[in-house]
């Protein structure tokens, strides 16, 4: 997995199924640290709450 786009519901399920673990220092998926980026529909110059995005991009670090 280099980059994966998932919906908010899919992301929540991935945490519930422990496909993604929160270590307190970051997120781990498939044994590798990942970055979770919120994707918003509106202009990025407006600050948005990261939990209110419809989709998220998961990037392997």
Buried (B, 14 or more C-beta within 10 A) or exposed (E): EEEBEBEBEBBEEBEEEEEBEEEEEEBBBEEEEBEBBBEBEEEEEEEBEEEEBEBBBBEEE
